[in-house]
Amino acid sequence: MRHRLSLNNLFADEEDKVQAWICQDCLGDWVIASQVRTLRERRTCCACEREVEKARDIQMIADRIQWDLPKYFEVVPSAEEAVDLELANVVGLAIHCGSEKANALIATLLVNPEACVEDFYRAGQRYRQTPAGTFAVLRDEVLSEWQGFAHELIHGRRYFNQDVQNFFGSLVCEALRAKPHEGAETPLVVKTLAAGSELFRERIASSKKELQEILENPGAQLSAPPKLFAANNRMSAAGMPLLYVSQTLETCVAEVRPSIGDTVVVGTFSPTRDMTIFDFTALEGEFHLEALSLFERGQQQRARHRHMLRLLHEELGRPLRAQDTDYVMTQALTEFIRYHKGADFDGVAFRSVQNKEGINYVLFDSGDESRRKSPDWTPEFAVVLSEADVKVKTIQAVHYGLSDAQPSAPAR
């Protein structure tokens, strides 16, 4: 008991020697905030002046950040125009602390009174953020990474590529961290497709015989094709029968690209249960992500992948030929999402290329995965076709949009 009391007294004495404390709530950087400790007795936070039970010693914060700050900020030469960043401002930006008093105390601990003129921690230096400090990412740099992996899948290692898997893992992880707004609980890209919702799928009937075959068995004829006839599509490779449906009838018609006078058969499908959808269209607008930390490993890569999220809808919406191998990236990403551990997605949603206002869904097979090894396996989807809502339509008009094409550079 005496030994325990002496240790408690020792820790209490050490805490008494600390110049100042900052509580967890006043540290916006998650890495620094995660290093607070439970105190032997309540102390006053130098930032908010509250009595707190958990806090961080400002000397320990100074020791933690001193080697990293020069990576993300640089000294402004005296000959250049002054930039209004003193060392205390740099500290505040780095640890996301809004208290001038706390930032100034930490800055005082960082200053080296014996430093030479060029030294980062010389008293009176002025600073500016480097591109790395602002997590500035160039669009071309981000797209180059995507295109590099696409080239690898097309021309290099396609089926056993750990680098691509890691890339998709980071991308999906950032997407699942994105929220509609600060404080929201549900990830932005997680969408619930309610049971009973109307979804549309259609086929062109090229002859009266084919029309009759479709109408006699619309459940089979309008569902996903058998695995042997599953074509190469934007989100699924040849031989992978997934169910493509549209949110509206107009989008559904546009997707099959019929000609004037064509006869089309439209079926209305409804989910038999609520479905969890990975919604790519949600990434088109604004969304909230927690600030990255200058003190975490891999933060520059995370910054690139966050930027890629904002460009994903462009990549998914690029018009491509059905035989184009550029489909391989969207196909691989969709498959990664399908088998992503920790989130059981029933499908993905993406913007229609044929109708910019429309949304398409790709629904995954909901049957027992072990059955796919059977030669006579057929996919099962958690939707039901209302045969009473099977309609036959004739295309009366087709609309096209035009834009000026950029001439390509002459070949050399």
N, C-alpha and C positions, 0 to 999 in steps of 0.2 A: 504493500500500500504506500509506504514511504517513497519507494522507487517511482511509482506511478505519479505521486504528487510532485516529486522533483522534476519529472519530465514535463508535467503540465506547467510547472513554474518556469521551466527553461523555455518552452514554446511561447508562453505568455511574455517572457522577457524579450524574446526575439521579435515578437509582434510589436512590443512597445518601442523598439528601436527603429521600426519602419517609418520613413518620412511621411508617406501618405498612401492611401488605398483608393482603388477605383472598383466600384461594384460591377457586377455582370451586366446590369441593365444599361450602364453608361458606356459599354464597349460594344460597338456595332459590328466589329470584325469577329466572325464566329470562331476563328482559330485562337485569337487572343482571349476572347470571352470564355472559351472552353477551359482555359487554364486557371480560372479562379479557384480558390480553395475555401473550405469551411474554416472560419476563424474560431479561436478559443473563446473570444468574447466579442461582442458587437463593436464595430468600428465605424467611424464617420467616413463616408465616401467623399473624396475631395472634389468630385464633379457635381453631384446632386445634393451633397450635404445631408443625406439620410443616414440613419444608423442601420447598418447591414450586417448580416451573418456570413455572407460570402463576398470575397473581394480579391483583388490582385494587387500585389505590391508594385508601386510604380517603378522601382529599381529593376525588378524582374521584367517588367514590360520593356524598359529601356534596353536591358541586356538582350531581350528576345528580338527586338526589331533593328538594332543598330547595324547588323551586317546586311540586312535586306534593303534598307532605305536607299542606299546608293545604286541599287539595281533599277529602281523605278523613278528616281528623281536625280536631277543633275544640278550642279552649281552653275549659276548664271555668271559669266565673266563680267567684271565691273564695267568694261567698255560698252557692253550691250545695254539696251533699254531695261530698266528695272522691272522685275516681275514680282508681283506682290505675294510672294510666298516666303515667309520666314520659317525657321525650323519648327516652330510650334504649329504652323499651318500644315507642314508636311506630316508631322506626327498625327494631327487630327484627321487628315485625309487617309492616312495609312490604317489607323486603328478604328476609324469611324466613330470618333468621339467629338461631341459638340461642345464640350466644356473648354473654354479658353484657359481657365485656370489649370485644369488637369494637363492639358497639352503643353502649357508653358513649363510646368513642373517636370514633365518627362523630358522636354527639350533641354532644360537646364542640366539634367543628368547626362545627356548625350554630348554636350559641348566639351571640346577638348581645348583648354586654355593654352596649351603649348603647341597647338597645331600650326602648320605653315599656311601661307596664303591660299594655296590650292586645295587644302584639306577639306573634305566634305563637312566635318564637324567643327570647323573654325567658327568662333563667335562672329556674328554679324553677316554670315553668308546669306545669299538669296538663292532661291531654287525655282525650278520648273519641273513639271512631270515629263517623263519620257513617254513615247508611245506605249512601251510595255507597262508603264504605271497606270495608264488609262484603259488598258486592255483593248487598245485600238487594233482593229482587224481589217485588213483590206479584202474587199469582195473577191478580187482575183485570187488572192491567197486561199480563201475558203473554197472557191469553186475548183481551184487547182487540186486540192486534196481530194475532193469528190471525184473529179475526173481521173485522178491518178489511180484511185481504187477501182474505178470503172474499167480502166485500161487493164489493170491487173486481173480482174475477173474475166474480161473478154479474151485477153491474149496470154495470160499467165496462169497463175494458180486459181482455179475457179471453185473447186469443191471443198478444199481443205485449206482455207485461208484464215489464219488466226488474226492477222492484222485487220482484215475487213470486219471480222467478227468483233474485235475490240472497238473499231470505229463505230459500228452500228450500236454496240452496247453503250458507248459514251453518248451517242446521239439520242438514243431512246431514253437514257437516264436523264439527260437534260430536258427532254420533252416532258417527262413525267414530273420534273421539278417545276415546270412552268405552271403558273396559276392565272386565272382570269384577272385577279387583282390581289393586292397585298391583304393577307389575312384569310384568303379563300382556302378551303381544305381540299376540295376535289381538283385533281390536275386538269389543266385546260384541255388536254387532248383526249381525256376519258369522257366519252359520250354514251348515254344510255339510249338505245333504240327500243322504244316501248313495245311490249307485246300488243299485237293488233294494229300496229302502224301499217300504212299502205306503201308498198314498194312495187315497182313495175319492171317487167322484163318482156321483151318481144322478139319475134322472129319474122323474117321476111319469107312469105310463101311464094316461091318462084313458079308454082304451077297449081292447078286445081287439085291435082292428086296430093301434092304436098300440103295444101291447105286442109284437105280432108283428113290426112294423117295427123296433123297437129290438133285439129278439133276433136278427133276421136280419142286422143290420149294426151290432153294438154299438160297433165302433171309431169309426164316424162319428156314430152317434146319441148316444153318451155323451161325445164330445169337445166342445171349444168350438164354439158355434154358428157358422155362416157369418157373414161380416162384415155382411151385410145384415140379419141377425137378432140380432146382438149387442146385448144390452139395456144400459140405463143401470145400472151396478152400483157398489158402494162404491169399488172401486179402478180401474174402467175406464169410460170414456164409451161411449155408444151408438155402434155401428159399430167398436169396438175389441175384437176377439175374443181375450180372454185365457182361460187355463184355470184355473178355480176348482176346487180339490180340498180335501179335509179329511184331517186326520191320523188320525181314527178314524171307524168306521162310524156311531157314535151322533151325532157332530157332523155328518156328511154328511147323515143323515136329517133332523136338526133344521133344517138350512139351507134345505131345500126346503119346509119348513112344511106337511107333508101333513096331511090330515084322517083321522079314524078310518075304516078300511075302504079307504083308497087303496092301490093297487098301485104299488110302486116297484121300479125296476130299478137295482141297484147294481153298479158296475164297480170292479175293483181295478186301479189303475195303478201302475207302478213306473218311476222314473227310469232311463234307460239309461246315465247317467253321474253322477258326483258333481255336485251343483248348488250354486251359491253363492247364498244367500238373505239378503236384508235382513230381519232378524227384529225387528219392532216389539214383540213380546211381551217381548223381553229388557229393554226399557226400563221394565217394570212394577216391577222390584225395585231393589235397591241396586246402584250401580256406581261406579267410580272415574274421576275426571277430574283431570288435573293442575291445580294451583291457578292461577287467573288472576293476572296481574300488574297492579298499580296503574299501571304505567308503559307499558303497551302501548295502542295506539290501538284504540278500539272495544270496550274491555273490558266496558262496561255492556251493550252489545248482545249480546255473547257470553254474559253472565250471564243475560239474558232468554231467549236461545235454549236455554241449558242447562236452564233451568227448564221451558221448553216441552217438552223431551224427556220430562220426568217426567209431563207432562199429555197427551202424544200418544195414549197408549192409551185415555184417556177420550174424546178426540175421535174416534178410530177406532172406538170401541165404542158410540157413541151410536146408538140406534135411529132410523132415518130411513126415510122413504117412498122407494120406488124412483124416483119422479119428483122427489124433493126436490133442489133445486139445491145444497144443502149438500154433496152428494157432490163438488162441483167441486174442493174443496180436497184431499180425499184422492185423487181421480183425478189431479189435477195433480202432487201430491207423488209418487205412484207412478210417473208418467211421468218425472218428473225423476230418480228413482232408477234407472229403467230405462236412461236414456241418460247417467247420471253418468259423467264421464270419470275414469279411474283406478281404477274398481272395476266389473268386469263381473258384474253381478247377473243371475241367471236368474229371479228372482222375489222376492216379498215374503211374509212370514208375519205374520198378525195374529190377534187373539183373536176367537173366534166370538161374535156378538151373541146367537145362539139358544142356545148352550151355553157357559156361562162357563168351563167347564173345557177346552173344545175349541180347537183351532188350525186355521185355514184357511191355504191357500197360494194365491197367484195366480202362475201361471207365465207367463213371457213367451214370445212366438214366438221359436223358435231358428233359423228359416230365414234365408236370404239376404235382407238388408234391401232390396236393389234389386228383389226380386221383388214387393214390396208395391205397386209402381206398376202392376202388371199387373191388368187388370179381372177376370181369372179367378184371382187369387191366393187361396190358402187357407193358413191358419196351420199351422206345424209346431211340435210340442212334443217335447222330448227325454224322452218317456215312452212306455211300451208298455202296452197293455191285455192282461191275461191273460183271454182269452175263457172259459177254464175256470172263472174266478172270477166270472163274471157271475151275479148272484143276483137272484131275484125275491122280494120280500117284501111282506107285507100289514101295514098299520099297525093295531095292536091298541089302542093307547092314546096319548094326547097329554097332556103335563103342562104346566101353566101356573104361573107365579109371580106373586104380587101384592105390591104395595107401596102405601102411602098416597100419594095424589096431592096435590101442593101446589096449592091454589086460586089461579088467576091473578087479578091485580088487575083490577078492573072498568075497562072502557074509558071514556075521558073524551072 
